[in-house]
Amino acid sequence: MAQRRARSVVALVFFTCASAAFAQTRGITAEDYFAFDALSDPRFSPDGLTIAFVVTTVDQTQNRRRSEIRAVPADGSRDTATLTTAPQSSNTPRWRPDGKAIAFLSARPAAGDPEAAGSTGGGARTQVWLLPLAGGEPVRITNLLNGVSAGQWSPVAG
């Protein structure tokens, strides 16, 4: 009998709290949109232990979206690590088959580019970059005139 009463009290408290929460709902506002973090393009590492993914936020002051690549252990044992932090967006993470680096797309200028020195040129085109996970800065590995819109590692021949 006491156990039944306890369940009834728990159910009553739950429904009271739930109805109070629903009574306070409102529509999504523009401010809510600016606060959203959109997660996309999750990719497991070749060993299955880490997930790389893209987080896109809205920079309200610059009126634009900005994406960066993050990684997290697949078992959730540690917090998320931010892998790319440039002012330019980074997206489309693709694990190198050996798992020691991640290729990604970005329109950031490379060292020595006129854009890197503050030139007001036409801006960098999206290229493929390689981030070694043992440490170091990303390195641009393509320099195509019209840029790159997608990329994928070729399968490893066995």
C-alpha positions as a printed NumPy array, in Angstrom:
array([[  0.   ,   0.   ,   0.   ],
       [  2.806,   2.434,   0.916],
       [  4.657,   1.58 ,  -2.268],
       [  1.533,   2.284,  -4.321],
       [  1.053,   5.631,  -2.562],
       [  4.705,   6.554,  -3.197],
       [  4.282,   5.813,  -6.914],
       [  1.136,   7.939,  -6.999],
       [  2.965,  10.853,  -5.34 ],
       [  5.883,  10.546,  -7.783],
       [  3.473,  10.47 , -10.729],
       [  1.585,  13.502,  -9.385],
       [  4.82 ,  15.481,  -8.924],
       [  5.999,  14.509, -12.423],
       [  2.748,  15.566, -14.092],
       [  2.611,  18.797, -12.097],
       [  6.156,  19.713, -13.133],
       [  5.543,  18.662, -16.737],
       [  2.345,  20.687, -17.012],
       [  4.109,  23.725, -15.527],
       [  6.899,  23.353, -18.087],
       [  4.434,  23.075, -20.98 ],
       [  2.508,  26.11 , -19.726],
       [  5.685,  28.191, -20.066],
       [  6.563,  27.198, -23.633],
       [  6.93 ,  29.834, -26.304],
       [  7.832,  29.972, -29.94 ],
       [ 11.422,  30.163, -31.162],
       [ 12.766,  33.694, -31.463],
       [ 15.608,  35.161, -33.524],
       [ 17.725,  35.284, -30.364],
       [ 17.2  ,  31.529, -29.956],
       [ 18.436,  30.972, -33.509],
       [ 21.649,  32.864, -32.777],
       [ 22.225,  30.683, -29.711],
       [ 21.874,  27.337, -31.544],
       [ 24.904,  25.165, -32.242],
       [ 24.24 ,  22.933, -35.243],
       [ 26.086,  19.607, -35.282],
       [ 26.732,  17.853, -38.603],
       [ 28.888,  15.436, -40.587],
       [ 29.92 ,  13.001, -37.806],
       [ 32.795,  10.706, -38.836],
       [ 34.193,   7.806, -36.83 ],
       [ 37.963,   7.362, -36.811],
       [ 39.257,   4.21 , -38.535],
       [ 39.682,   2.503, -35.136],
       [ 36.168,   3.569, -34.083],
       [ 37.376,   5.278, -30.899],
       [ 36.903,   8.938, -31.858],
       [ 34.224,  10.917, -33.665],
       [ 35.076,  14.071, -35.612],
       [ 32.162,  16.378, -36.408],
       [ 31.325,  19.935, -37.457],
       [ 29.811,  22.53 , -35.118],
       [ 28.237,  25.548, -36.825],
       [ 27.354,  28.673, -34.879],
       [ 25.944,  32.026, -35.937],
       [ 28.083,  35.109, -35.41 ],
       [ 25.406,  37.738, -34.952],
       [ 27.825,  40.683, -35.068],
       [ 29.217,  39.613, -38.469],
       [ 25.882,  38.234, -39.7  ],
       [ 27.381,  34.951, -40.825],
       [ 27.757,  31.305, -39.886],
       [ 31.062,  29.875, -38.738],
       [ 31.945,  26.18 , -38.633],
       [ 34.728,  24.424, -36.79 ],
       [ 35.746,  20.797, -36.455],
       [ 35.676,  19.092, -33.084],
       [ 36.385,  15.572, -31.863],
       [ 35.126,  13.493, -28.966],
       [ 35.867,   9.954, -27.756],
       [ 33.109,   7.623, -28.981],
       [ 32.599,   6.353, -25.424],
       [ 32.07 ,   9.882, -24.058],
       [ 34.958,   9.533, -21.591],
       [ 36.28 ,  13.08 , -22.213],
       [ 34.984,  16.466, -23.236],
       [ 34.947,  17.618, -26.824],
       [ 38.237,  18.922, -28.263],
       [ 38.221,  21.747, -30.812],
       [ 40.502,  20.856, -33.724],
       [ 40.144,  23.964, -35.933],
       [ 39.93 ,  27.532, -34.663],
       [ 40.64 ,  29.805, -37.642],
       [ 38.289,  32.723, -38.297],
       [ 37.366,  31.008, -41.574],
       [ 35.035,  28.043, -41.442],
       [ 36.313,  24.482, -41.546],
       [ 34.094,  21.584, -42.562],
       [ 33.897,  18.14 , -44.166],
       [ 36.278,  16.279, -41.825],
       [ 37.643,  13.056, -43.329],
       [ 39.944,  10.731, -41.4  ],
       [ 43.143,   9.658, -43.101],
       [ 42.948,   5.842, -43.404],
       [ 45.668,   5.387, -40.753],
       [ 43.788,   7.695, -38.331],
       [ 46.794,   9.981, -37.786],
       [ 45.366,  13.052, -39.529],
       [ 42.119,  14.631, -40.651],
       [ 41.605,  16.272, -44.022],
       [ 39.044,  19.077, -44.139],
       [ 37.849,  21.905, -46.367],
       [ 38.447,  25.573, -45.58 ],
       [ 38.833,  28.894, -47.382],
       [ 41.545,  30.096, -44.998],
       [ 44.66 ,  31.635, -46.523],
       [ 47.889,  29.647, -46.367],
       [ 51.129,  31.139, -45.089],
       [ 52.633,  33.242, -47.879],
       [ 49.303,  33.925, -49.595],
       [ 48.487,  37.602, -50.219],
       [ 45.315,  37.147, -48.132],
       [ 47.448,  35.981, -45.19 ],
       [ 49.333,  39.283, -45.282],
       [ 46.121,  41.305, -45.11 ],
       [ 45.725,  41.994, -48.827],
       [ 42.271,  42.946, -50.03 ],
       [ 42.368,  40.431, -52.872],
       [ 39.456,  38.311, -53.987],
       [ 39.754,  36.029, -50.977],
       [ 40.961,  32.492, -50.612],
       [ 39.104,  29.676, -52.354],
       [ 38.078,  26.574, -50.453],
       [ 40.927,  24.052, -50.49 ],
       [ 41.778,  20.736, -48.812],
       [ 43.774,  21.048, -45.6  ],
       [ 45.453,  18.317, -43.566],
       [ 45.607,  18.452, -39.764],
       [ 48.138,  16.073, -38.178],
       [ 46.656,  14.803, -34.918],
       [ 50.068,  14.351, -33.298],
       [ 50.318,  18.159, -33.19 ],
       [ 51.051,  21.058, -35.456],
       [ 49.15 ,  23.408, -37.703],
       [ 46.963,  22.405, -40.648],
       [ 48.732,  22.336, -44.009],
       [ 47.026,  23.17 , -47.287],
       [ 47.384,  20.205, -49.659],
       [ 45.528,  21.546, -52.71 ],
       [ 45.792,  24.813, -54.59 ],
       [ 43.097,  24.578, -57.252],
       [ 42.131,  27.759, -59.07 ],
       [ 38.387,  27.313, -58.537],
       [ 38.695,  25.642, -55.163],
       [ 37.331,  22.343, -53.87 ],
       [ 33.719,  21.539, -53.011],
       [ 34.112,  17.964, -51.722],
       [ 36.801,  15.471, -50.838],
       [ 37.255,  11.848, -49.842],
       [ 40.246,   9.624, -49.147],
       [ 40.934,   6.977, -51.728],
       [ 40.714,   3.425, -50.366],
       [ 43.995,   1.909, -49.238],
       [ 45.198,  -0.858, -51.543],
       [ 45.952,  -4.021, -49.619]])
